[in-house]
Amino acid sequence: MKSHFLPLFEYDYWANQQVWRSISQKPLNNPKIENLFSHVLSAQKIWLNRCTKIIETIPLWDTQSDLANLMESNHEAWLAFLNQTEDHDFEQIIPYQTSTGVAYQSKIKDILTHLINHGTYHRGQMVLLLKPERETLPLTDFIFWVR
């Protein structure tokens, strides 16, 4: 399982970097773009905290400051978590509450799959919103990374 998820998290980081380069090129007209990027990074941190049982209040939809550093620290923290995880740990069930307080339980492997898909989904939204603002759009498809 680790050998499956480590490359996906490397891809996710690479794709986030592509979007960040575009976002930081010049000022944005649409603040929703930066808000979506912040949301992706906040969600990464929230899910990591759930997996590591760290209690910290992180606003899911507020635009965080210093997004570049948050992107870097999230990536490093997720790699550290994945590298210390044994294959049998991916079946571990994590109890958590949503941002609205609803209790759930999910396997670590399902959380990781969700997190990668979540980032892909929102990066697609960001690229669509960047279209009227940038001549060149970031290419974030997995196949561009894997080539």
DODOKE-194593 format. One record per residue (C-alpha): residue number from 1; residue in one letter; chain; x, y negated, z. Coordinates in Angstrom, 2 decimals. Layout:
% residues N
{node NUM 'A' 'A' {X Y Z}} ...
END
This chain:
% residues 147
{node 1 'M' 'A' {0.00 0.00 0.00}} {node 2 'K' 'A' {2.80 -2.40 0.84}} {node 3 'S' 'A' {4.29 -1.90 -2.63}} {node 4 'H' 'A' {0.91 -2.82 -4.10}} {node 5 'F' 'A' {0.33 -5.99 -2.08}} {node 6 'L' 'A' {3.82 -7.53 -1.97}} {node 7 'P' 'A' {3.89 -8.25 -5.72}} {node 8 'L' 'A' {0.34 -9.61 -5.59}} {node 9 'F' 'A' {1.35 -12.08 -2.89}} {node 10 'E' 'A' {4.39 -13.07 -4.95}} {node 11 'Y' 'A' {2.09 -13.65 -7.92}} {node 12 'D' 'A' {-0.33 -15.65 -5.77}} {node 13 'Y' 'A' {2.51 -17.85 -4.55}} {node 14 'W' 'A' {3.80 -18.37 -8.09}} {node 15 'A' 'A' {0.30 -19.27 -9.34}} {node 16 'N' 'A' {-0.16 -21.74 -6.48}} {node 17 'Q' 'A' {3.18 -23.33 -7.38}} {node 18 'Q' 'A' {1.99 -23.79 -10.97}} {node 19 'V' 'A' {-1.12 -25.62 -9.79}} {node 20 'W' 'A' {0.83 -27.64 -7.22}} {node 21 'R' 'A' {3.27 -28.87 -9.89}} {node 22 'S' 'A' {0.34 -30.12 -11.95}} {node 23 'I' 'A' {-1.40 -31.70 -8.96}} {node 24 'S' 'A' {1.73 -33.49 -7.78}} {node 25 'Q' 'A' {2.71 -34.79 -11.27}} {node 26 'K' 'A' {0.63 -37.91 -10.97}} {node 27 'P' 'A' {-2.36 -39.15 -8.94}} {node 28 'L' 'A' {-5.59 -37.24 -9.31}} {node 29 'N' 'A' {-8.84 -38.88 -10.32}} {node 30 'N' 'A' {-10.94 -36.07 -8.88}} {node 31 'P' 'A' {-10.30 -35.48 -5.14}} {node 32 'K' 'A' {-12.10 -32.12 -5.39}} {node 33 'I' 'A' {-8.94 -30.66 -7.00}} {node 34 'E' 'A' {-6.74 -31.35 -3.99}} {node 35 'N' 'A' {-9.55 -30.29 -1.68}} {node 36 'L' 'A' {-9.83 -26.91 -3.42}} {node 37 'F' 'A' {-6.06 -26.41 -3.23}} {node 38 'S' 'A' {-6.14 -27.24 0.46}} {node 39 'H' 'A' {-9.07 -24.86 0.93}} {node 40 'V' 'A' {-7.10 -21.98 -0.64}} {node 41 'L' 'A' {-4.14 -22.64 1.67}} {node 42 'S' 'A' {-6.33 -23.08 4.75}} {node 43 'A' 'A' {-8.06 -19.79 4.01}} {node 44 'Q' 'A' {-4.69 -18.05 3.70}} {node 45 'K' 'A' {-3.72 -19.34 7.13}} {node 46 'I' 'A' {-7.09 -18.45 8.68}} {node 47 'W' 'A' {-6.94 -14.87 7.37}} {node 48 'L' 'A' {-3.34 -14.46 8.53}} {node 49 'N' 'A' {-4.33 -15.67 11.98}} {node 50 'R' 'A' {-7.18 -13.16 12.03}} {node 51 'C' 'A' {-4.83 -10.33 11.05}} {node 52 'T' 'A' {-2.24 -11.34 13.65}} {node 53 'K' 'A' {-4.81 -12.20 16.33}} {node 54 'I' 'A' {-3.75 -15.84 16.60}} {node 55 'I' 'A' {-6.46 -18.21 17.80}} {node 56 'E' 'A' {-6.19 -21.55 16.03}} {node 57 'T' 'A' {-8.86 -23.87 14.71}} {node 58 'I' 'A' {-8.22 -24.65 11.06}} {node 59 'P' 'A' {-10.80 -26.65 9.12}} {node 60 'L' 'A' {-11.65 -24.66 6.01}} {node 61 'W' 'A' {-12.83 -27.50 3.80}} {node 62 'D' 'A' {-10.92 -30.54 5.10}} {node 63 'T' 'A' {-8.03 -31.60 2.91}} {node 64 'Q' 'A' {-4.87 -30.81 4.85}} {node 65 'S' 'A' {-1.79 -33.01 4.71}} {node 66 'D' 'A' {1.59 -31.78 3.45}} {node 67 'L' 'A' {0.19 -29.10 1.17}} {node 68 'A' 'A' {3.60 -28.20 -0.27}} {node 69 'N' 'A' {4.92 -27.23 3.17}} {node 70 'L' 'A' {1.71 -25.37 4.01}} {node 71 'M' 'A' {2.02 -23.40 0.77}} {node 72 'E' 'A' {5.63 -22.48 1.62}} {node 73 'S' 'A' {4.97 -21.57 5.24}} {node 74 'N' 'A' {1.92 -19.47 4.32}} {node 75 'H' 'A' {3.95 -17.55 1.77}} {node 76 'E' 'A' {6.78 -16.86 4.19}} {node 77 'A' 'A' {4.37 -15.83 6.96}} {node 78 'W' 'A' {2.39 -13.48 4.70}} {node 79 'L' 'A' {5.57 -11.84 3.42}} {node 80 'A' 'A' {6.78 -11.35 6.98}} {node 81 'F' 'A' {3.42 -9.83 7.93}} {node 82 'L' 'A' {3.38 -7.52 4.92}} {node 83 'N' 'A' {6.99 -6.45 5.39}} {node 84 'Q' 'A' {6.38 -5.39 8.99}} {node 85 'T' 'A' {3.15 -3.56 8.10}} {node 86 'E' 'A' {3.26 0.21 7.72}} {node 87 'D' 'A' {1.12 1.96 5.12}} {node 88 'H' 'A' {-1.31 3.32 7.71}} {node 89 'D' 'A' {-1.83 -0.23 9.08}} {node 90 'F' 'A' {-3.64 -1.28 5.90}} {node 91 'E' 'A' {-6.61 0.80 7.07}} {node 92 'Q' 'A' {-6.74 -1.05 10.39}} {node 93 'I' 'A' {-10.03 -2.83 11.03}} {node 94 'I' 'A' {-9.81 -6.49 12.00}} {node 95 'P' 'A' {-12.72 -8.03 13.92}} {node 96 'Y' 'A' {-13.30 -11.73 13.21}} {node 97 'Q' 'A' {-15.86 -14.48 13.05}} {node 98 'T' 'A' {-16.60 -16.55 10.00}} {node 99 'S' 'A' {-16.36 -20.33 10.10}} {node 100 'T' 'A' {-20.09 -20.31 10.88}} {node 101 'G' 'A' {-19.63 -17.92 13.81}} {node 102 'V' 'A' {-20.94 -14.69 12.25}} {node 103 'A' 'A' {-19.06 -11.61 13.46}} {node 104 'Y' 'A' {-17.64 -9.11 10.97}} {node 105 'Q' 'A' {-15.01 -6.42 10.71}} {node 106 'S' 'A' {-12.86 -5.68 7.66}} {node 107 'K' 'A' {-9.92 -3.45 6.84}} {node 108 'I' 'A' {-6.62 -5.23 6.33}} {node 109 'K' 'A' {-6.40 -3.89 2.76}} {node 110 'D' 'A' {-9.82 -5.41 2.00}} {node 111 'I' 'A' {-8.83 -8.74 3.52}} {node 112 'L' 'A' {-5.68 -8.82 1.39}} {node 113 'T' 'A' {-7.63 -7.99 -1.76}} {node 114 'H' 'A' {-10.16 -10.69 -0.93}} {node 115 'L' 'A' {-7.42 -13.24 -0.33}} {node 116 'I' 'A' {-5.77 -12.67 -3.70}} {node 117 'N' 'A' {-9.12 -12.82 -5.50}} {node 118 'H' 'A' {-10.14 -15.91 -3.54}} {node 119 'G' 'A' {-7.03 -17.77 -4.69}} {node 120 'T' 'A' {-7.55 -16.72 -8.31}} {node 121 'Y' 'A' {-11.17 -17.84 -8.23}} {node 122 'H' 'A' {-10.41 -21.29 -6.86}} {node 123 'R' 'A' {-7.35 -21.83 -9.06}} {node 124 'G' 'A' {-9.67 -21.30 -12.02}} {node 125 'Q' 'A' {-11.91 -24.03 -10.67}} {node 126 'M' 'A' {-8.93 -26.34 -10.17}} {node 127 'V' 'A' {-7.66 -25.81 -13.71}} {node 128 'L' 'A' {-11.13 -26.58 -15.09}} {node 129 'L' 'A' {-11.21 -29.81 -13.05}} {node 130 'L' 'A' {-7.66 -30.68 -14.16}} {node 131 'K' 'A' {-8.59 -30.36 -17.84}} {node 132 'P' 'A' {-9.72 -34.00 -18.30}} {node 133 'E' 'A' {-6.74 -35.26 -16.26}} {node 134 'R' 'A' {-3.76 -33.38 -17.72}} {node 135 'E' 'A' {-2.48 -32.82 -21.25}} {node 136 'T' 'A' {-0.86 -29.55 -20.21}} {node 137 'L' 'A' {-2.70 -27.26 -17.84}} {node 138 'P' 'A' {-1.02 -24.82 -15.47}} {node 139 'L' 'A' {-1.04 -21.21 -16.68}} {node 140 'T' 'A' {-1.86 -19.05 -13.68}} {node 141 'D' 'A' {-2.99 -15.73 -15.15}} {node 142 'F' 'A' {-1.31 -12.68 -13.66}} {node 143 'I' 'A' {0.01 -11.59 -17.06}} {node 144 'F' 'A' {2.04 -14.80 -17.41}} {node 145 'W' 'A' {3.74 -14.04 -14.11}} {node 146 'V' 'A' {4.37 -10.38 -14.78}} {node 147 'R' 'A' {5.90 -10.99 -18.22}} 
END
